[in-house]
């Protein structure tokens, strides 16, 4: 079971292992949210809801990875569960096709510095080195 925990500003990934009988689907499982910055120690129960299962590419065999959403004990999304809001938007606009672009940038080096930079100091604003 894998989930994003409550560390800010960037959540970390957390996991715990469970043995599941062959042919059985992963079930909802609880965890101590006080150890993941998702609950106070006095009321630390949180819920892991499986949302995606995939074969484990490292261990192989019948091993699986179970990606989860975090919920409160009343089964509402935990405040750190941003996937729940994303899912609602995806469902609302399911009849549309997403559009996005990907850009990659590369830096060429020559003599230990970005290509086009002077030997000493910094270059002029975006110029021949860009």
N, C-alpha and C positions, 0 to 999 in steps of 0.2 A: 504494500500500500504506500503510495507516494503522494505527497501534498505540499503546497506552499505554506510556510508558517508565518507568524506574525511579526517578524523583525522588520523594522522600518529604518531607513526609507526603502530598502530593497529586501523583499522576503527571501528566505533561504528555502531550499528543498529539504523536506524531512521524509523519513520512511520508517516503516516497521514491517516485519515479516510475519506471515501467517501461513500455516499449512491448511490447504483446502483439498477436500476429497476430490479425486478425479471425476470430472463431469459435473461438478457443482459450481454454480456461479458465485463470484465473490459477494459477500454480504456487507451490509452496513456494519461498521466497527467503531468502537469508542477509543479515545485516547486522552491523556492528561494534558490539557491545553496550557497549564501553567508552565510547563517546560518548553513551550514553543511560543511564548509571548502572545497567546491567544485566550487566556483566561486567568483570573486571579486564583491563588492557591485555595481560597475558601470555597470556590465554586468552579472547579477546573475541568469538568467533563465537557468534551467536545465530540462531534460525530464525524466519521469519515464515510462519505457516500461514494461508492465506486461509480465512475462515469465513463471510463475507457479501459479496456483490457487489451494487452498486446503481448506476444511472445517475448520472453526475456532473451535478448540477443547475446548476452554474455554467458549466462548459465545454460541456456539452451534446454533441450529436452521438453518436459511438460511444464517448466517454470514459466511464470507469467509476471508481468508488471501491471499493477492496478493503479491507475491514476484516479485521484479522488478530489471531491469538493469537500470543504469543511463546513459543517453545519452546527448550529446550537442544538441543545437537547430537545427543543421543540420542533426540530427538523426544518427550521428556517435558515437561510444562508447566514453564515458567520460574517461579521463586518469585514474580515480580511478576504472573504470569498468574492473576488472580482469576476470570477468565471460565471457566477449566477447572473449578474447583470449583463454580461456579454451574451450569454445564452438567450436572455429575454430579447435583446436587440436582434440577434440572429433569427430568432423565430418571428419577430415582428416584420422583418424585411426578407423573409425566406424566398419570396417571389422575385427578388432582385439578384443580380449577379455582382459580386464585389469586383472592384477595380483597384489595383495598386501597382506600384512600380518598385523596382529594386535597382539600386545604383551601387556600383563598386568603384572604389578609388584605389589607386596604386601610387606608391612613391618610389621613384627610381633614385638610387644612391650612386654617387661617384666620389671616390676619394674620401669616404666616410661622412659625407654630408648630402642632403637632398640635391639632386641634379639641378643646376642652374643657380644655386646659392653661391654667394661670394666666399672666398677662402676665410675671411674674417667678418664677423658681424652678421647682420641679417639682410635679406634682400628687400628690394622695394616692394610695395603692396603688389598683390597678385600680378605676376608678370610671366616671364619666360619659364619659370620653374613650375607653373601650375599646369 
